[in-house]
Amino acid sequence: MIGSLALSFRTLAQSPKFTSIPVEEGALGEHYEYNITTDGWWFFAREIVMTDGELPDGIELEDFGNGTGKLSGTPEEAGSFFIELTVRRVSNHSQNDVQSFTLTIDKYEASVTLHDLNTTYDGDAHEVKVTTSPEGLDVEITYNESSAAPTDAGSYHVEATVDDDNYAGSATGTLVINKAPADVTVGTIRKSYNGNPQHATATTTPAGLDLSFTYNGSSEPPTNIGSYNVKATVNDKNYTGSGTGTLIIEEGAANVTLSALNTIYNGSQQSAKVTTSPPGLSVDVTYNGSPSAPIDAGSYTVKATITEPNYSGSATGTMVISKATASIALNNLTATYDGNPKAVAVTTTPDGLNVEVTYNGISAPPVDPGEYTVEAVIREANYKGQTSGKLTIKGGEPGGDNRPVITNLEKHALFYDQGDAGRPITESVIINDFDDTHIYSATIVIDKNYIDGEDRLEYNGSSEQITAEFIASEGTLVLSGMDTRSNYEVALANVLYSNSFMGETQVTQKRLKLTVSDSVNTSLPAHRDINIYVLPELNIVNAFTPNGDGVNDHWNFVNLEAYTIVAISVYNKHGQKVYSCIDRDCAWDGTHRGKELPADAYFYTIDLDNGKRKYEGVVTILR
């Protein structure tokens, strides 16, 4: 009995307990209900009260007085609400149990739609467009978690969240701001090789965009000459674009300088000195087209051409290898007449060089006594040098054969124009005679191509001691009479050659042979050529047609320009002069004092070089 009472008192001492589990979630505008149950001794009345917190509008607490109750209603506001409920004995509030929880009232669901998620960079911030259902709800938008709308091209994670007391909703998406197109202009770029990489350039619209270049697909700019396909690509966070063109690296201009172009023969090859700018370039050098440097004296066209793959340039010049100077020594300059030629002895340094020796201008060594001017000239391709001296051939024993000597007769030919008056056969002849002061005769013979009746020699001197006889059958003029050597020199200068033939001829060269004699001996002969200039026949047409058709409109002459003095006259049938010309350009157009003459025959006379040639005839004007 006592044990049962103890149990009862324990039960009576126990506080009431909540046995129900709170409903912690509700939705705005939807019915909410939490049925509250507790446990406790039935004998003691229990009450359920809200001891802390706040109920959302539309929710009320009901206590049924039997240890049960209810939170219910339709929430009118969303949010989280702390609620503390207490179940206690009505008679003793200390006997209680507390249940606390947070009631969350969810907001209305709203739909959020994102628009304009794909756009192109334009320098402005790009905000996405958001619509909600219901319409007009405030929305917070972030771009990669930033509230600032982006400007630059790129991809951005967009979150749009409804910001409303009674609605909740969100949407995500990706905003893509595409790079804006840019124009790139490359074109054709020409540069000259300089040994450094050559960079292409381009322009962009908009201006100033950064570019990356490739050259035939490589990012390395080229150095060597050639043509390269260039691609320029915009390297910018907000723009895209590319352009193509061509980079042409042309051969660099190089300067070539030639020096050491004047040198002297030394028996070895001699090369021009070639320098280039830039220095050290490979160069091909030719001498008169040959790659071998010359040895012999002479003039050589030097061409130096750059052979480098990246440079061009050349230079030309003239390399002159002058003859080396050699020395000549003359020996045996004194001899005694013995009837044999007396040649001087010649030595050269270096030895063995060819030397041309003349004696008073004649290559044959002299025989006769006298003084002879000796000229010795080296005739070598690679050496030069000359000297002179006096060769003296002394007379022999008394009664010896000492001939007079003719010197200084002109070496060049005597030129004679057909129809000219007589021409002097010499102007410079000198006569030497060591054993006699006087000359007794001189003989001049036309010994080559003489034609009797055409060629003539005539003495035109005034010496009283000298007489002349021309032997026409032999072409020989003989001057006779004792006179001084100097007077005979004057007499020979007064011998004239003439030729009476006029017209075309194949014989245009003659030769004179001169000898002089003293009281005992006759000189060796001296010779001089005669060249005859043949005046060509005048070619005269006998009719012309001055009608302006460009054919035979003038009376012309062939070979008229060969004559110095011209006199042409034309007469009509009444003897009236209708045309005259004293020039070498005589082309008659068939007019007289500016008026056309009638078609008819006209008489003409032509006198050339004061009678050297004369023509008469008839020319006819045809119309």
C-alpha positions in Angstrom: 0.0 0.0 0.0 2.7 2.3 0.9 4.5 1.6 -2.5 1.4 2.5 -4.5 1.1 5.8 -2.7 4.7 6.6 -3.5 4.1 6.0 -7.2 1.1 8.2 -7.2 2.9 11.1 -5.7 5.6 10.8 -8.2 3.1 10.9 -11.0 1.4 13.9 -9.5 4.7 15.7 -9.3 5.5 15.3 -13.0 5.2 18.4 -15.3 3.1 18.2 -18.5 5.0 17.5 -21.7 4.6 18.3 -25.4 4.1 15.2 -27.4 3.5 16.8 -30.8 6.2 17.8 -33.3 5.9 21.4 -34.6 5.1 22.1 -38.3 7.8 24.5 -39.1 6.9 25.4 -42.7 4.0 27.0 -44.4 3.3 28.9 -47.5 2.0 32.4 -48.0 -1.7 32.2 -48.8 -2.0 28.5 -48.1 -3.7 27.0 -45.0 -1.3 26.2 -42.2 -2.2 23.9 -39.2 -0.2 22.5 -36.3 -2.2 20.3 -33.9 -0.6 20.5 -30.5 -0.7 17.6 -28.1 0.7 17.2 -24.6 0.9 14.6 -21.8 0.1 15.1 -18.1 -2.0 13.9 -15.2 -5.6 14.3 -16.2 -6.5 15.5 -12.7 -4.6 18.7 -13.2 -5.9 21.1 -15.8 -3.3 22.2 -18.5 -3.1 25.3 -20.6 -1.1 26.0 -23.8 0.1 29.6 -24.2 2.6 31.5 -26.4 5.3 32.7 -24.1 7.7 34.3 -26.6 8.0 35.1 -30.3 5.6 36.4 -32.9 3.0 34.7 -35.0 2.7 35.7 -38.7 -0.4 37.6 -39.6 -3.3 35.2 -40.3 -2.1 32.5 -37.9 -3.7 32.1 -34.4 -3.2 29.9 -31.4 -6.2 28.0 -30.0 -6.0 26.2 -26.6 -8.7 23.5 -26.3 -8.2 23.3 -22.4 -7.6 19.6 -22.4 -3.9 19.7 -23.1 -4.3 20.1 -26.8 -4.4 23.1 -29.1 -3.8 24.3 -32.6 -1.8 26.8 -34.5 -3.7 27.4 -37.7 -4.8 29.9 -40.3 -3.8 31.3 -43.7 -0.5 33.2 -43.5 -0.7 36.7 -44.8 3.0 37.5 -44.5 6.1 35.5 -45.4 9.2 35.2 -43.4 10.7 33.3 -40.4 8.9 33.6 -37.1 10.3 32.5 -33.8 7.6 30.8 -31.7 7.8 29.7 -28.1 4.9 27.6 -26.7 4.5 26.6 -23.1 2.2 23.9 -21.7 1.6 24.3 -17.9 -0.7 23.4 -15.1 -3.3 26.0 -14.6 -2.8 25.6 -10.9 0.9 25.7 -10.8 2.6 27.4 -13.7 5.9 26.1 -12.6 4.9 22.8 -13.7 5.4 23.3 -17.5 7.1 22.3 -20.7 8.5 24.7 -23.4 8.5 24.0 -27.1 10.3 26.5 -29.3 10.7 26.5 -33.1 10.9 28.8 -36.1 8.0 28.9 -38.4 9.1 29.7 -42.0 6.3 31.0 -44.3 7.5 30.7 -47.9 6.9 33.5 -50.4 4.8 33.1 -53.5 6.7 31.5 -56.3 7.5 33.9 -59.1 9.0 33.0 -62.5 12.0 34.9 -63.8 13.0 35.0 -67.5 16.3 36.4 -68.8 16.5 38.1 -72.2 19.2 39.7 -74.5 21.9 37.2 -73.4 23.9 37.5 -76.6 25.2 40.9 -77.8 28.2 42.6 -79.3 30.7 44.9 -77.7 30.0 48.6 -78.3 31.9 50.3 -75.5 28.8 50.5 -73.3 27.6 48.4 -70.3 25.2 45.6 -71.4 22.4 44.8 -68.9 20.3 41.7 -69.5 16.5 42.2 -69.8 14.4 40.5 -67.1 10.7 39.8 -67.0 8.8 38.3 -64.1 5.5 36.6 -63.6 3.7 38.2 -62.0 5.0 41.3 -63.8 6.8 44.2 -62.3 8.6 42.5 -59.5 11.9 44.0 -58.4 14.8 41.8 -59.3 18.4 41.9 -58.2 20.9 40.9 -61.0 24.5 39.9 -60.6 27.1 39.3 -63.4 29.9 37.0 -62.2 28.6 37.9 -58.7 29.0 41.6 -59.4 26.0 44.0 -59.5 27.7 46.1 -62.2 26.7 45.3 -65.8 29.7 44.3 -67.9 31.2 46.3 -70.8 34.0 44.2 -72.1 33.5 41.2 -74.4 33.3 37.9 -72.6 31.0 35.3 -71.0 29.3 36.3 -67.7 27.3 34.1 -65.3 24.0 36.0 -64.7 21.8 35.5 -61.6 18.5 37.3 -61.4 16.7 37.0 -58.0 13.3 38.5 -57.1 13.6 41.1 -54.4 10.0 41.2 -53.0 8.5 40.7 -49.6 6.0 38.2 -50.9 7.5 36.6 -53.9 10.6 34.5 -54.5 12.1 33.4 -57.7 15.4 33.4 -59.6 16.9 32.5 -62.9 20.5 32.0 -64.1 22.0 32.3 -67.5 25.1 33.3 -69.4 25.5 36.7 -71.0 27.8 36.6 -74.0 29.3 39.9 -75.2 30.9 39.1 -78.5 33.9 40.9 -79.7 33.1 43.7 -82.2 34.4 43.3 -85.7 37.3 45.5 -86.7 38.7 46.2 -90.2 42.4 45.5 -90.7 44.2 46.8 -93.8 47.6 45.4 -94.7 48.1 45.8 -98.4 51.5 45.4 -100.1 54.5 46.5 -98.1 57.8 47.0 -99.7 61.0 47.1 -97.7 64.7 46.9 -98.5 66.9 44.3 -97.0 69.1 45.6 -94.2 70.1 42.4 -92.3 67.4 42.9 -89.6 64.0 41.3 -89.3 61.4 43.4 -91.2 58.1 43.9 -89.6 54.9 44.4 -91.4 52.5 47.2 -90.5 48.7 47.6 -90.8 45.9 50.0 -89.9 42.8 49.2 -88.0 39.3 50.6 -87.8 38.8 51.6 -85.0 42.4 52.9 -84.9 45.2 51.8 -82.7 44.2 48.2 -82.0 46.9 45.8 -81.1 47.8 43.3 -83.9 49.7 40.1 -84.1 51.4 39.2 -87.4 52.3 36.0 -89.2 54.6 35.7 -92.2 54.0 32.6 -94.3 52.4 31.2 -91.2 55.2 32.0 -88.8 55.2 34.6 -86.1 58.9 35.4 -86.7 59.3 38.4 -89.0 61.5 37.6 -92.0 64.9 39.0 -92.7 65.9 37.8 -96.2 64.6 39.0 -99.5 61.4 37.4 -100.8 57.7 37.7 -100.9 55.8 36.8 -97.7 52.1 36.3 -97.1 51.2 38.5 -94.2 48.2 37.9 -91.9 47.5 40.6 -89.3 45.1 39.5 -86.5 43.5 41.8 -84.0 44.8 41.1 -80.5 42.2 42.9 -78.4 39.8 41.8 -75.7 36.9 43.6 -77.3 37.5 43.4 -81.0 38.1 40.7 -83.6 39.3 40.8 -87.2 42.1 40.1 -89.5 43.5 41.2 -92.8 46.0 39.8 -95.3 48.6 41.4 -97.5 52.1 40.9 -98.9 55.5 41.9 -97.4 58.1 42.2 -100.1 61.7 42.4 -99.0 63.7 43.7 -101.9 67.4 43.5 -102.4 69.2 46.1 -100.3 71.1 48.6 -102.3 74.8 48.3 -101.7 77.5 50.6 -102.9 80.5 49.2 -104.8 83.7 51.3 -105.1 86.5 50.5 -107.4 90.0 51.7 -106.7 93.6 50.8 -107.6 92.6 51.2 -111.3 95.8 52.7 -112.4 98.9 50.6 -112.2 102.1 49.6 -114.1 102.9 46.4 -115.8 105.0 44.1 -113.5 104.6 40.7 -115.2 101.9 39.5 -112.7 98.2 39.5 -112.6 96.9 42.8 -111.2 93.4 43.2 -109.7 91.3 46.2 -109.0 90.5 46.8 -105.4 86.8 46.5 -104.6 85.1 47.7 -101.4 81.4 47.5 -100.6 79.1 49.3 -98.3 78.0 47.5 -96.2 81.5 46.0 -96.1 82.5 42.4 -96.8 79.9 41.6 -99.5 80.8 38.9 -102.1 81.5 40.5 -105.5 82.2 39.0 -108.9 84.8 41.1 -110.8 85.4 40.8 -114.6 88.0 42.4 -116.8 86.7 42.9 -120.4 84.2 40.2 -119.5 86.7 37.7 -118.2 87.0 36.7 -114.5 90.8 36.5 -114.8 92.7 39.6 -113.7 94.9 40.9 -116.5 98.6 40.9 -116.7 99.5 42.8 -119.9 99.5 46.5 -120.3 96.3 47.9 -121.7 92.9 49.3 -120.8 90.3 47.0 -119.3 86.7 47.5 -118.5 86.2 46.4 -114.9 82.7 45.4 -113.8 82.1 44.5 -110.1 78.8 42.9 -109.3 77.5 42.0 -105.9 76.6 38.3 -105.7 75.0 38.3 -102.2 71.4 36.9 -102.2 70.1 39.9 -100.3 72.0 42.8 -101.9 72.3 44.3 -105.4 74.8 46.7 -106.7 77.5 47.1 -109.2 80.2 49.5 -110.4 82.1 49.8 -113.6 85.4 51.5 -114.3 88.4 51.3 -116.5 91.6 49.7 -115.2 94.7 51.0 -117.0 97.9 48.9 -116.7 100.4 51.3 -118.1 103.5 50.0 -119.9 106.5 49.7 -117.7 109.4 52.0 -118.5 112.4 50.3 -119.9 115.8 51.9 -120.6 117.6 51.9 -123.9 121.3 52.3 -124.5 122.7 53.3 -127.9 126.2 52.2 -128.8 128.5 52.3 -131.9 127.4 55.9 -132.7 130.6 56.6 -134.6 131.5 54.7 -137.8 133.7 55.1 -140.8 132.2 54.9 -144.3 133.0 51.6 -146.0 130.1 51.2 -148.4 128.1 49.1 -145.9 125.1 50.0 -143.8 126.0 51.3 -140.3 123.5 50.2 -137.6 123.9 51.4 -134.1 124.0 48.7 -131.3 121.0 48.8 -129.0 120.6 47.2 -125.5 117.6 47.3 -123.2 116.9 46.9 -119.6 115.2 44.4 -119.2 117.1 42.5 -121.8 115.8 41.5 -125.2 113.1 44.0 -125.9 112.1 44.8 -129.4 113.3 48.2 -130.5 112.5 50.2 -133.6 115.4 52.3 -134.8 115.3 55.0 -137.4 118.0 57.1 -139.0 116.7 60.6 -140.0 113.3 59.0 -140.0 114.3 56.0 -142.2 114.4 52.5 -140.8 117.3 51.4 -143.1 120.7 51.9 -141.5 122.6 54.6 -143.5 125.6 53.9 -145.7 126.9 57.2 -146.7 129.0 59.6 -144.6 127.1 62.1 -142.6 125.3 62.8 -139.3 122.0 60.9 -138.7 119.5 61.5 -136.0 118.9 58.1 -134.4 115.6 57.5 -132.7 115.2 54.2 -130.8 111.7 53.4 -129.6 110.7 50.2 -127.7 107.9 48.3 -129.6 106.6 46.0 -126.9 103.1 45.4 -125.6 104.2 45.9 -122.0 107.2 48.2 -122.1 107.8 51.7 -123.2 110.8 53.7 -123.6 112.8 55.7 -126.2 116.0 57.5 -126.6 117.8 59.4 -129.3 121.4 59.9 -130.4 123.6 61.0 -133.2 125.2 58.5 -135.6 128.2 59.9 -137.4 129.6 58.1 -140.4 132.9 59.7 -141.2 134.2 59.9 -144.8 136.6 57.3 -146.1 140.0 57.9 -147.5 140.5 60.7 -150.1 139.0 59.6 -153.4 136.3 57.5 -151.7 132.7 57.2 -152.9 131.0 59.8 -150.7 127.4 60.2 -151.7 125.1 63.1 -151.0 122.1 62.2 -148.7 118.4 63.2 -149.0 116.7 63.5 -145.6 113.6 64.9 -144.1 111.3 64.1 -147.0 107.7 63.9 -145.8 106.6 60.5 -144.8 102.9 61.2 -145.3 101.4 61.0 -148.8 100.9 64.1 -151.0 97.2 64.6 -151.4 95.9 65.8 -154.7 92.3 66.6 -155.7 91.4 66.1 -159.4 91.4 69.4 -161.3 93.7 71.2 -158.8 96.6 73.2 -159.9 100.1 71.8 -159.3 101.0 70.8 -155.8 104.6 71.1 -154.4 106.2 67.7 -154.0 108.0 68.6 -150.7 108.2 71.4 -148.2 110.9 70.0 -145.9 113.5 68.1 -147.8 117.2 68.4 -146.6 120.3 67.5 -148.7 123.6 66.6 -146.9 127.0 66.1 -148.6 130.2 65.9 -146.6 132.7 66.1 -149.4 131.1 68.6 -151.7 129.3 71.9 -151.0 127.5 71.9 -154.3 124.9 69.8 -156.1 125.0 69.4 -159.8 121.6 67.8 -160.6 118.3 66.4 -159.1 116.1 63.8 -160.7 112.4 63.4 -159.8 110.6 60.3 -161.4 107.0 59.3 -161.2 108.0 55.6 -160.8 104.6 54.1 -159.9 101.4 54.2 -162.0 102.7 57.0 -164.3 100.3 57.8 -167.2 101.8 59.9 -170.1 99.5 62.7 -171.0 97.8 62.9 -167.5 100.6 63.1 -164.9 103.0 66.0 -165.1 106.0 67.4 -163.1 106.8 71.1 -163.5 109.6 73.3 -162.1 108.4 76.7 -160.9 111.6 77.9 -159.4 113.6 81.1 -160.0 117.3 80.0 -159.6 119.4 81.3 -162.5 121.8 78.3 -162.1 119.2 75.6 -162.3 117.3 74.6 -165.4 114.5 72.0 -165.8 113.5 69.4 -168.4 110.4 67.2 -168.2 110.7 63.9 -170.1 107.0 63.1 -170.7 107.7 59.6 -172.0 109.4 58.6 -168.8 107.6 60.8 -166.3 110.9 62.3 -165.3 111.9 65.8 -164.4 115.6 66.6 -164.4 117.0 69.7 -162.7 120.5 70.6 -163.8 123.2 73.2 -162.9 125.7 73.6 -160.2 124.3 75.3 -157.1 124.4 75.1 -153.4 122.7 72.3 -151.4 120.3 74.9 -149.9 119.3 76.2 -153.3 118.6 72.7 -154.5 116.4 72.2 -151.5 114.5 75.3 -152.6 114.3 74.1 -156.1 112.8 70.7 -155.1 110.2 72.6 -153.0 109.2 74.4 -156.3 108.6 71.2 -158.2 104.9 70.8 -158.8 102.8 67.7 -159.5 99.6 67.9 -161.4 97.1 65.5 -163.1 94.9 66.4 -166.0 92.5 63.5 -165.8 88.9 64.2 -164.7 86.5 61.4 -164.0 86.2 58.0 -162.4 89.4 56.0 -162.3 90.9 53.0 -160.5 94.3 54.6 -160.4 94.4 56.9 -157.4 97.9 56.3 -156.1 101.3 57.4 -157.6 104.8 57.5 -156.2 107.8 59.9 -156.6 111.4 58.9 -156.5 114.0 61.6 -155.8 117.8 61.5 -156.2 120.5 64.2 -156.2 124.1 64.2 -157.5 127.2 66.0 -156.7 130.3 66.2 -158.9 131.0 62.5 -158.3 128.2 60.6 -156.7 124.4 60.2 -156.7 122.4 59.8 -153.5 120.3 56.9 -152.6 116.7 57.4 -153.7 114.0 58.9 -151.4 110.3 58.2 -152.1 107.0 59.9 -151.4 103.5 58.6 -152.3 100.8 60.7 -154.1 97.1 60.0 -153.3 94.6 61.4 -155.8 91.1 62.2 -154.7 88.7 61.4 -157.5 85.8 63.8 -157.9 82.6 61.7 -158.5 80.4 62.3 -161.6 77.3 64.2 -160.9 74.1 62.1 -161.3 71.5 64.3 -163.0 67.8 63.3 -163.5 66.3 64.4 -166.8 62.6 64.7 -165.6 60.6 65.3 -162.5 56.9 65.6 -161.5 56.3 68.5 -159.1 52.7 67.5 -158.2 53.0 67.2 -154.4 52.5 63.4 -154.3 55.8 63.0 -152.5 57.4 61.2 -155.5 59.9 62.9 -157.8 58.6 66.3 -156.7 62.1 67.9 -157.1 65.0 68.0 -159.5 67.8 66.5 -157.4 71.4 65.7 -157.8 73.6 62.9 -156.5 77.2 63.6 -155.5 76.7 67.4 -155.5 77.9 67.6 -151.9 81.4 66.5 -153.1 82.0 69.9 -154.7 82.8 73.1 -153.0 81.8 75.7 -155.6 78.4 75.2 -157.4 76.8 77.2 -160.1 73.5 75.9 -161.6 71.3 77.8 -164.1 68.0 76.7 -165.8 66.5 78.5 -168.8 63.1 78.2 -170.6 62.8 77.9 -174.4 62.9 81.7 -174.7 66.3 81.9 -173.0 64.9 83.4 -169.8 66.6 82.2 -166.6 64.0 80.6 -164.4 66.2 79.0 -161.7 69.7 79.3 -160.3 71.5 77.8 -157.4 75.0 78.4 -155.9 74.6 76.1 -152.9 75.3 72.4 -152.5 71.7 71.9 -151.5 70.0 72.5 -154.9 66.6 70.9 -155.1 64.3 72.7 -157.7 60.6 72.4 -157.2 59.7 73.6 -160.7 58.6 77.1 -159.8 59.8 80.6 -160.8 59.3 83.4 -158.3 56.8 81.3 -156.4 54.7 80.3 -159.4 54.5 76.9 -161.0 56.2 76.7 -164.4 54.3 74.8 -167.2 55.2 71.3 -168.2 57.9 71.7 -170.8 61.6 71.1 -171.5 64.2 73.4 -169.9 67.9 73.9 -170.7 70.4 73.8 -167.8 74.1 74.5 -167.3 76.2 73.3 -164.3 79.7 74.5 -163.4 81.4 72.8 -160.4 84.5 74.0 -158.6 85.2 76.7 -161.2 85.2 74.5 -164.2 86.5 71.2 -162.8 83.3 69.7 -164.0 80.8 71.2 -166.4 77.4 69.8 -167.5 74.8 70.9 -170.0 71.5 69.3 -170.8 67.7 69.3 -170.8 65.4 68.6 -167.9 61.7 68.1 -168.4 58.9 69.2 -166.1 55.9 66.7 -166.2 52.5 67.6 -164.8 
